[in-house]
Amino acid sequence: MGSGTLYFSFYESYIGDVKRKRSSLFKKTLFGILILCALPFFFFEGAFIYSWVPKNPPTSSAQGIIVYVINLDRSPHRWASILPQVQQLDFPMERITAIDGRLLPEAEIDKLVDKSSFLALQGRPFHKGEVGAALSHVKAWKALLDSPYAYALVFEDDVVFDPKRVQRLASLLAETPNDWDMAVFKTDKRPGSALTLRSLGGEDKLVIHLRTTWGLCGYLINRKAAAVLAENAFPMKLDIDLYSKRFWESGLKIVSIEPKFFVEDNFPADIGKKLKAPPSFFSAPKRNIQYHVARMKMRVMRIVYGLILYFQLRGK
């Protein structure tokens, strides 16, 4: 092969690479323009996705605190682990038989999950275990509404905590019911941009988070929150952790206890492995646009309404 042929071959290869890069750049530019044009339509989708009006307002004559522990029948080892801690609390206690989402038939799953909304708002498909977790927490909320108690301490069965500290904090919160509807003892490691509402004695404080926090392993909930959350939980559009903390939609006073002192035990996850979001923004364009816009809206709404709620509660 002569030098002229080699040069021509190299030139063709170079020109081909330039054309491919231009084509790729053109496609990306065109796609970006389409995103900007479509953004307003996506922005209005999913901002307010629930009907947050309780159809059956809870009665106000209830009193006292009850403890509910959510536990699967196939996890007696978890029950054995948490029971000694719960028994140290000076509150009545009941075990809530958890729902195993992996055993639910597809026909029932179809009724319980809004699959397209879940995919758009979370950027990934749902897991059956998440459906079971949602059903289990809703079961606990409904148990409170069917009971004579005003509040429920709800625990997932894989946590370790200080019973004396929980006893003191729950009793103190029950004395100031106008400051909260749901108080979360969270376990995630994110700071959550906490704004302090007031001291709860010692290092403990009541806070509002301006960032998303994860963890629903332990919380104190009143009848109002139980009614609102239970009535609007299905069909699922979000993981139960995120759903329950969207106070800008529910009108509920969702607060947290800091510093974090709940830890999760080293049990294998019963809920199953969650599916991850697509690794590339361009791999599923519409899904990613909806997800990132919904995420942006969530952050804005959490900050705006979090500040509103903060100043409302601080002004009391």
C-alpha positions as CSV (number, residue, x, y, z in Angstrom):
1,M,0.0,0.0,0.0
2,G,1.5,3.3,-1.1
3,S,1.9,6.5,1.0
4,G,-0.9,8.2,-1.0
5,T,-3.3,5.4,-0.2
6,L,-2.4,5.5,3.5
7,Y,-2.9,9.3,3.5
8,F,-6.3,9.0,1.8
9,S,-7.4,6.3,4.3
10,F,-6.3,8.5,7.2
11,Y,-8.1,11.5,5.7
12,E,-11.3,9.5,5.3
13,S,-11.1,8.3,8.9
14,Y,-10.5,11.9,10.2
15,I,-13.4,13.3,8.2
16,G,-15.6,10.5,9.4
17,D,-14.7,11.3,13.1
18,V,-15.4,15.0,12.5
19,K,-18.8,14.3,11.0
20,R,-19.7,11.9,13.8
21,K,-18.7,14.5,16.4
22,R,-20.7,17.2,14.6
23,S,-23.7,14.9,14.4
24,S,-23.4,14.0,18.0
25,L,-23.1,17.7,19.0
26,F,-26.0,18.6,16.8
27,K,-28.2,15.9,18.4
28,K,-27.2,17.0,21.9
29,T,-27.9,20.7,21.1
30,L,-31.3,19.8,19.5
31,F,-32.1,17.6,22.5
32,G,-31.2,20.5,24.9
33,I,-33.4,22.9,23.0
34,L,-36.3,20.4,23.2
35,I,-35.7,20.0,27.0
36,L,-35.9,23.8,27.4
37,C,-39.1,23.9,25.4
38,A,-40.7,21.0,27.2
39,L,-39.5,22.1,30.7
40,P,-42.6,24.2,31.5
41,F,-44.9,21.2,30.8
42,F,-42.8,18.9,33.0
43,F,-42.6,21.5,35.7
44,F,-46.3,21.5,36.3
45,E,-46.4,17.7,36.4
46,G,-46.2,16.1,39.9
47,A,-45.9,19.3,42.0
48,F,-49.0,18.4,44.0
49,I,-49.8,14.7,43.5
50,Y,-51.9,13.9,46.5
51,S,-55.3,14.9,47.9
52,W,-54.5,15.8,51.5
53,V,-57.9,16.2,53.0
54,P,-58.9,13.5,55.5
55,K,-62.3,12.1,54.8
56,N,-62.7,10.9,58.4
57,P,-61.2,13.4,60.7
58,P,-59.9,11.8,63.9
59,T,-61.6,12.3,67.2
60,S,-59.9,14.5,69.9
61,S,-60.9,12.5,73.0
62,A,-58.1,10.0,72.6
63,Q,-55.2,10.1,75.2
64,G,-51.9,8.5,75.8
65,I,-49.2,6.8,73.7
66,I,-49.1,3.3,72.3
67,V,-46.0,1.6,70.8
68,Y,-46.3,-0.4,67.5
69,V,-43.4,-2.5,66.2
70,I,-43.6,-3.5,62.6
71,N,-42.2,-7.1,62.2
72,L,-42.5,-9.7,59.5
73,D,-43.5,-13.2,60.5
74,R,-40.4,-14.6,58.8
75,S,-38.2,-12.4,61.0
76,P,-38.5,-13.7,64.6
77,H,-34.8,-12.8,65.2
78,R,-35.6,-9.2,64.7
79,W,-38.5,-9.3,67.0
80,A,-36.3,-11.0,69.6
81,S,-33.7,-8.2,69.2
82,I,-36.0,-5.2,69.6
83,L,-38.4,-6.6,72.2
84,P,-36.2,-6.0,75.2
85,Q,-35.8,-2.4,74.2
86,V,-39.5,-1.8,73.7
87,Q,-40.4,-3.5,77.0
88,Q,-38.4,-0.9,78.9
89,L,-40.8,1.8,77.6
90,D,-43.6,2.7,80.0
91,F,-46.1,2.5,77.2
92,P,-48.5,-0.3,76.0
93,M,-47.1,-2.2,73.1
94,E,-48.5,-4.1,70.1
95,R,-46.8,-6.0,67.3
96,I,-47.9,-5.1,63.8
97,T,-47.6,-8.0,61.4
98,A,-45.7,-6.6,58.5
99,I,-46.8,-7.1,54.9
100,D,-44.4,-9.0,52.7
101,G,-44.5,-7.1,49.5
102,R,-42.7,-9.9,47.6
103,L,-45.7,-12.2,48.1
104,L,-48.3,-9.8,46.8
105,P,-50.0,-10.9,43.5
106,E,-49.4,-8.7,40.4
107,A,-53.1,-7.8,40.2
108,E,-52.9,-6.3,43.7
109,I,-49.6,-4.5,42.9
110,D,-51.2,-2.9,39.9
111,K,-53.9,-1.4,42.2
112,L,-51.4,-0.2,44.8
113,V,-48.8,1.4,42.7
114,D,-49.0,4.2,40.1
115,K,-46.0,2.8,38.2
116,S,-45.6,5.7,35.7
117,S,-45.7,8.4,38.4
118,F,-43.3,6.4,40.6
119,L,-40.9,6.0,37.7
120,A,-41.0,9.7,36.9
121,L,-40.8,11.0,40.4
122,Q,-38.1,8.6,41.7
123,G,-36.2,8.0,38.5
124,R,-36.4,4.2,38.9
125,P,-38.9,1.4,39.0
126,F,-40.5,0.4,42.4
127,H,-39.5,-2.7,44.3
128,K,-42.2,-5.0,45.7
129,G,-40.6,-4.7,49.1
130,E,-41.3,-1.0,49.1
131,V,-45.0,-1.7,48.6
132,G,-44.9,-4.0,51.6
133,A,-43.2,-1.4,53.7
134,A,-45.8,1.2,52.7
135,L,-48.7,-1.2,53.5
136,S,-47.1,-2.0,56.9
137,H,-46.8,1.6,58.0
138,V,-50.3,2.3,56.8
139,K,-51.4,-0.7,58.9
140,A,-49.8,0.9,61.9
141,W,-51.5,4.3,61.2
142,K,-54.9,2.6,60.9
143,A,-54.3,0.7,64.1
144,L,-53.8,4.0,65.9
145,L,-57.0,5.4,64.5
146,D,-58.9,2.3,65.7
147,S,-57.4,2.6,69.2
148,P,-58.2,4.9,72.1
149,Y,-54.7,6.4,72.0
150,A,-53.8,9.9,70.8
151,Y,-50.2,9.0,69.7
152,A,-48.2,6.1,68.4
153,L,-44.5,5.4,68.6
154,V,-43.9,3.3,65.5
155,F,-40.7,1.3,65.2
156,E,-39.3,-0.9,62.4
157,D,-37.8,-4.0,63.9
158,D,-34.1,-3.4,63.0
159,V,-33.3,-0.4,65.2
160,V,-31.3,0.0,68.4
161,F,-32.1,3.0,70.6
162,D,-31.9,4.3,74.2
163,P,-35.3,3.5,75.8
164,K,-34.9,6.1,78.5
165,R,-34.3,8.8,76.0
166,V,-37.2,7.8,73.8
167,Q,-39.5,7.6,76.9
168,R,-38.5,11.1,78.0
169,L,-38.8,12.7,74.5
170,A,-42.1,11.0,73.6
171,S,-43.6,12.1,76.9
172,L,-42.3,15.6,76.5
173,L,-43.7,15.9,72.9
174,A,-47.1,14.6,74.1
175,E,-47.2,17.6,76.5
176,T,-46.8,20.0,73.5
177,P,-49.1,18.6,70.8
178,N,-49.4,21.8,68.9
179,D,-45.7,21.8,67.9
180,W,-45.8,18.7,65.7
181,D,-47.9,16.1,63.9
182,M,-45.1,13.6,63.2
183,A,-41.7,13.7,65.0
184,V,-39.1,11.5,63.3
185,F,-36.2,9.9,65.0
186,K,-34.1,9.6,61.9
187,T,-31.1,7.4,61.1
188,D,-29.6,8.7,57.9
189,K,-26.3,10.5,58.0
190,R,-27.2,13.5,56.0
191,P,-27.3,16.8,58.0
192,G,-30.7,17.8,56.5
193,S,-30.0,21.6,57.0
194,A,-31.8,21.5,60.3
195,L,-33.4,24.6,61.8
196,T,-33.9,24.4,65.5
197,L,-37.4,25.0,66.8
198,R,-36.7,24.5,70.5
199,S,-34.6,22.6,73.0
200,L,-35.9,19.3,74.4
201,G,-33.5,19.2,77.2
202,G,-29.8,18.3,77.2
203,E,-28.4,18.0,73.7
204,D,-31.8,17.0,72.2
205,K,-33.7,19.5,70.1
206,L,-36.8,19.7,67.9
207,V,-35.9,20.7,64.3
208,I,-37.2,21.2,60.8
209,H,-35.1,19.9,57.9
210,L,-34.8,21.9,54.7
211,R,-33.2,19.0,52.9
212,T,-34.6,15.5,52.2
213,T,-33.8,13.0,55.0
214,W,-34.2,9.3,54.9
215,G,-35.3,6.8,57.5
216,L,-38.7,5.9,58.9
217,C,-37.4,3.4,61.4
218,G,-38.8,5.3,64.4
219,Y,-41.2,8.1,64.8
220,L,-44.0,9.6,67.0
221,I,-47.3,10.3,65.1
222,N,-50.6,11.8,66.1
223,R,-54.1,10.8,64.9
224,K,-54.4,13.7,62.5
225,A,-51.2,12.7,60.6
226,A,-52.1,9.0,60.7
227,A,-55.5,9.8,59.1
228,V,-54.1,12.1,56.4
229,L,-51.2,9.8,55.5
230,A,-53.2,6.6,55.5
231,E,-56.0,7.9,53.3
232,N,-53.6,9.3,50.6
233,A,-50.9,6.6,50.6
234,F,-52.2,4.6,47.6
235,P,-51.7,4.3,44.8
236,M,-48.1,4.8,45.6
237,K,-46.2,7.5,43.7
238,L,-43.2,7.6,46.0
239,D,-41.3,5.5,48.5
240,I,-43.0,5.7,51.9
241,D,-40.1,7.6,53.4
242,L,-40.4,10.5,50.9
243,Y,-44.2,10.3,50.8
244,S,-44.7,10.8,54.5
245,K,-42.4,13.8,54.8
246,R,-43.9,16.0,52.1
247,F,-45.3,18.5,54.6
248,W,-45.8,21.1,51.9
249,E,-48.5,18.9,50.4
250,S,-50.0,17.4,53.5
251,G,-50.2,20.5,55.6
252,L,-48.8,18.4,58.5
253,K,-46.1,19.6,60.9
254,I,-43.3,17.1,60.2
255,V,-40.4,17.6,62.5
256,S,-37.3,15.6,63.6
257,I,-35.3,15.0,66.7
258,E,-31.6,15.9,66.7
259,P,-29.0,14.7,67.3
260,K,-29.5,11.3,65.7
261,F,-29.4,8.5,68.2
262,F,-31.2,5.6,66.5
263,V,-29.0,3.1,64.7
264,E,-29.9,0.3,62.5
265,D,-28.9,-3.2,63.5
266,N,-26.7,-5.3,61.2
267,F,-29.5,-7.4,59.9
268,P,-29.7,-8.2,56.2
269,A,-32.3,-6.0,54.5
270,D,-35.7,-7.6,54.5
271,I,-37.1,-5.1,52.0
272,G,-34.9,-6.2,49.2
273,K,-32.5,-4.4,47.0
274,K,-33.8,-1.2,45.4
275,L,-33.4,-0.6,41.7
276,K,-31.1,2.3,40.8
277,A,-31.9,5.2,38.6
278,P,-30.6,5.1,35.0
279,P,-26.8,5.8,35.1
280,S,-26.9,8.2,32.1
281,F,-29.0,11.3,31.6
282,F,-29.4,10.4,28.0
283,S,-30.3,6.7,28.5
284,A,-34.0,7.5,29.3
285,P,-34.5,11.2,28.5
286,K,-38.2,11.7,29.4
287,R,-37.8,9.8,32.7
288,N,-34.7,11.7,33.7
289,I,-36.3,15.1,32.8
290,Q,-39.3,14.3,34.9
291,Y,-37.2,13.0,37.8
292,H,-34.8,15.9,37.9
293,V,-37.6,18.5,37.6
294,A,-39.6,16.7,40.3
295,R,-36.5,16.6,42.5
296,M,-35.8,20.3,41.9
297,K,-39.4,21.2,42.8
298,M,-39.2,19.1,45.9
299,R,-36.1,20.9,47.1
300,V,-37.7,24.3,46.4
301,M,-41.0,23.4,48.1
302,R,-39.2,21.9,51.1
303,I,-37.1,25.0,51.6
304,V,-40.0,27.5,51.1
305,Y,-42.6,25.7,53.1
306,G,-40.0,24.6,55.6
307,L,-39.1,28.2,56.3
308,I,-42.9,29.1,56.5
309,L,-43.5,26.3,59.0
310,Y,-40.4,27.2,61.0
311,F,-41.5,30.8,61.5
312,Q,-45.1,29.7,62.3
313,L,-43.9,27.3,65.0
314,R,-41.2,29.7,66.3
315,G,-43.9,32.4,66.7
316,K,-46.0,30.3,69.0
